[in-house]
Amino acid sequence: MNFFKFFLTLFFSFFITVSYADNHSTDLSESVEKVVDELQEDEDVPLNDPFAGNEGSTGSLGGDVSDEEQQDEMSLYNFKLAGLISGKDNSYISLVNAGGEVITVTIGQYLGKIKLVDLRLNEAIFEKEDKSFMILDFNNVIREADEY
């Protein structure tokens, strides 16, 4: 037992002396300080919004969208069409919000106040409460129509 105590104290004392021996130089050279100053002076680059489409960084909500639609978290204007899967029995779409969350909706299912009613090759068609339709395509263009 005494052998292990002696061995452990010798082991720890060796690492303590090694750590003190490595701490002899704490001054930074001038070139390192210069590089650090340059890195701190760099400007922050704004990120591109992947949901903006061809609009640049203005956002995906258009100017003709009501304030109620903009505030509604489940509004179609807050989503981008990510994928369509159409099968013999079931059809699905995948929508992605600005936070990166994926929501899968089947035909007949509601997304907030609107209902997914049909799919085409490159667009999804939703029915609003007033029996008008909203058509969302992969370019994040939303058209409102009375018929589809």
C-alpha positions in Angstrom: 0.0 0.0 0.0 2.8 2.4 0.8 4.4 1.6 -2.6 1.3 2.8 -4.4 1.1 6.0 -2.3 4.8 6.7 -3.0 4.3 5.9 -6.7 1.2 8.3 -7.0 2.9 11.2 -5.2 6.0 10.7 -7.5 3.7 10.6 -10.5 1.8 13.8 -9.6 4.9 15.7 -8.6 6.5 14.9 -12.0 3.5 16.3 -13.9 3.4 19.4 -11.7 7.1 20.2 -12.5 6.5 19.6 -16.2 3.6 22.0 -16.2 5.7 24.7 -14.4 8.6 24.2 -16.8 6.4 24.8 -19.8 5.1 28.1 -18.5 8.3 30.0 -19.0 7.2 32.2 -21.9 3.9 34.1 -21.6 4.6 37.1 -23.9 3.1 37.2 -27.3 5.2 38.1 -30.2 4.4 41.2 -32.2 3.4 39.3 -35.3 0.9 37.2 -33.4 -0.6 40.4 -31.8 -0.9 42.0 -35.3 -2.8 39.0 -36.6 -5.1 38.9 -33.6 -5.9 42.7 -34.1 -6.6 42.1 -37.8 -9.0 39.3 -37.0 -10.9 41.4 -34.5 -11.3 44.3 -36.9 -13.0 42.1 -39.6 -16.6 43.1 -40.3 -19.5 40.8 -39.8 -20.9 39.5 -43.1 -24.7 39.3 -43.3 -26.0 35.8 -44.0 -28.2 35.2 -47.0 -31.8 34.1 -46.3 -32.4 30.8 -48.1 -36.1 31.4 -47.9 -35.9 34.7 -49.8 -35.7 33.1 -53.3 -34.8 35.7 -55.9 -35.7 38.6 -53.6 -32.3 39.1 -52.1 -32.3 39.6 -48.3 -35.7 41.3 -48.0 -37.5 38.2 -46.7 -40.0 35.9 -48.2 -43.1 37.8 -47.2 -44.5 40.0 -49.8 -45.8 43.5 -49.3 -49.4 42.6 -50.1 -49.6 40.1 -47.2 -51.8 41.2 -44.3 -50.4 41.7 -40.8 -52.6 38.8 -39.5 -50.9 36.4 -42.1 -47.4 37.6 -41.1 -48.1 37.1 -37.4 -49.6 33.6 -37.9 -46.9 31.0 -37.3 -48.7 28.4 -39.5 -49.3 30.8 -42.4 -48.3 29.5 -45.8 -46.2 32.6 -46.3 -43.8 31.4 -43.6 -43.0 28.1 -45.4 -41.0 27.0 -48.4 -42.0 24.0 -50.5 -39.2 21.5 -50.1 -40.6 18.3 -51.7 -43.6 16.5 -53.3 -44.3 12.8 -53.1 -47.2 11.6 -55.0 -48.2 7.9 -54.9 -51.1 5.7 -55.8 -52.7 5.8 -52.4 -51.2 8.7 -50.6 -49.6 12.0 -51.5 -47.4 14.2 -49.3 -45.6 17.5 -49.3 -42.7 18.7 -47.2 -42.6 22.3 -46.1 -39.7 24.0 -44.3 -40.0 27.1 -42.1 -37.3 29.7 -41.5 -36.1 27.8 -38.5 -35.3 24.7 -40.6 -38.2 22.6 -39.2 -39.7 20.2 -41.7 -43.5 19.7 -41.7 -45.0 16.9 -43.7 -48.6 17.4 -44.8 -50.9 14.9 -46.6 -53.8 15.6 -48.8 -56.8 16.6 -46.7 -54.7 17.7 -43.8 -54.8 21.3 -42.4 -51.9 23.6 -42.2 -53.3 26.2 -39.8 -56.5 27.5 -41.4 -55.8 26.1 -44.9 -56.2 22.6 -46.2 -54.0 20.8 -48.7 -56.4 19.6 -51.5 -54.2 18.7 -54.5 -50.7 18.3 -55.9 -49.3 19.0 -59.3 -45.8 18.1 -60.7 -44.2 21.2 -59.2 -46.8 22.9 -56.9 -49.1 22.3 -54.0 -52.7 23.6 -53.9 -54.4 24.7 -50.6 -58.0 25.6 -50.0 -58.8 28.5 -47.8 -61.8 28.9 -45.5 -63.6 31.1 -48.0 -63.3 28.4 -50.7 -60.5 30.2 -52.7 -57.2 28.5 -53.4 -53.6 29.2 -52.7 -51.0 27.7 -55.0 -47.4 27.3 -53.7 -44.6 26.3 -56.1 -40.9 25.5 -55.6 -39.8 29.1 -56.3 -41.7 30.1 -53.2 -44.3 32.0 -55.3 -47.8 31.9 -53.8 -50.7 32.7 -56.1 -54.2 33.1 -54.9 -57.0 31.9 -57.3 -60.7 31.2 -57.3 -60.2 28.0 -59.3 -57.2 25.7 -59.9 
